[in-house]
Structures are given as C-alpha cells and as structure tokens.
Amino acid sequence: MAHWFAEQGVAALTYDKRGVGASTGDFREVAFPELCGDGLAGVELLKARAGIRPKQIGVWGLSQGGWLGPLAATRSKDVAFVIAVSGPGVSPGEQMIFYYGRQLRDKGFSEPQIEEASTLRRLVWNYLATGASHDEAKAALERGRSRPWYAALQAQDDGLFALSEPDILDFPARRSRLWFKVEMNYDPAITLRKLSVPALFLFGERDELVPVGKSVEIIRRVLTQTGHPDFTIRVFPEADHGIRVTAADGTTRLAPGYLDAMRDWLRKRVAAE
C-alpha cells in the first residue's frame, strides 16, 4: 500500500507494530486505543520532514486501524483526513461475537442456535467486564452446557468456555484482562461523533470478521446526525476483510474499484505532486 500511495504522489510512512519486526515493546501489553499514540508520533515525524505538506497529513488504517484512524483524527488537529478500511462501527466485543457466530454458522448451526450461543457469550463477557448480573450469566452457562452448540463454543479460539464454570466466572485474574477492562466495550460511535475531517470508509461485502451492514448503518447514522460535511462509505461486492475477492481458481486479488475509489477520493482532497 505504501508503494501504491507513492505512485499517486502521496508520501506514505509505515511502521512495525509494537513488538513486531524492528519495533520494541509488545502491543499485547496495552489496550489497543493506546496504539493511537504511535500513529500520531508518525504524524509528528512527518510534519518535520522536508517535502511533506504538514497540513495534508492523513491516516490510513485496516481492521483495528479502522478504529484507530478516526480516533487519531479526534486527538490531533494535525490529521487532515482518514481512510478506514474494514473498520467496525461496533464495539470490539460485538465484532468478536459476530466473528464467533460466523464460525458457528460455518459449522451448520441454525440462526436461532447462533443467537442463543451469542447471547450466552454476551452475558458472560458483560459480567467479566462490569461485574454485573453474575446470577444471570451463571444461569445462562448452566443452560448452555446442554445445548448442541456448546461443544463448538468450547472449541473456539479464546478457550473461555472450555473452562469449568468457577474458572470462567469466579477467577479474579480473568476480569483484570485488558480485553474485559478496557477494550471490549470501546464504543467507536463516541469517536465518530467527534470526527470532523474528510473520511472514507471502505468495506468488503463478505467480511468474515466485521458485521458490515451494522457497521455501515452506525457510521452513516452517527455522521449524518452530527452533520459531518464530508464522509463517504463504499462496500465492495464479494470482497473479504482485506478487500480481496477470490477467483474460481482460488487466487485472490484486490476488489475491482477499490484502489480507484481511494485514488479518486484522494485527488479531490489532497494536492498531490
């Protein structure tokens, strides 16, 4: 992507996430909103660099970066525009509930079964995040263990439901995890209400990680309500989380129109050379 931006006359700074490649630290040791500061440090670096127009520095983010890009723009007046790719309009908790629900759908469970399993996860996570409704979460766990989908829930990535009931609900260290304390209930709508710079939101219709329809509805509603002067939302048919489409032979490529959409949008808002 950096090379592509440069070809459009737009300089691009990319960096390794904390603890990845040449970067020190560990991104897993901080709540993800703190990573916004890393991007803003990059903006500061660019402002001081020859050949950069300091009033035209924008941010581009994919997935989690789709939450962090708008957040960066609300924390610094030096961010002139935002491009958010596959950035959820829902909380991280709801995004992951969608993801786990999709896994159950792929295993052949019905929509009512998926909703029942998702309700259990939501109740347990809510208790672990807030300390509220312990008895309701406990009762839901007891009911869930007899359901046909529970074994599939136990096999999911987080491993939470593979534990015994006391280890799920009554293990203090679990509630101290950053996911439950800070990340799970991050509300992107609060950030969107503060967003004022030009913003482009891009999604893939077949995103396996993000509830696209719900995200689009929230982003459009919030920005319309606040009277945001310049926002664009595009959904690319058949595209996945990375805005890629899969051909009949199994190969993937960027969705038709994806790069064109960014190029055309940028040309109207950035004076590139």
Order of alpha helices (4+ residues) and beta strands (2+ residues): alpha-alpha-beta-alpha-beta-alpha-alpha-alpha-alpha-alpha-alpha-alpha-beta-alpha-beta-beta-beta-alpha
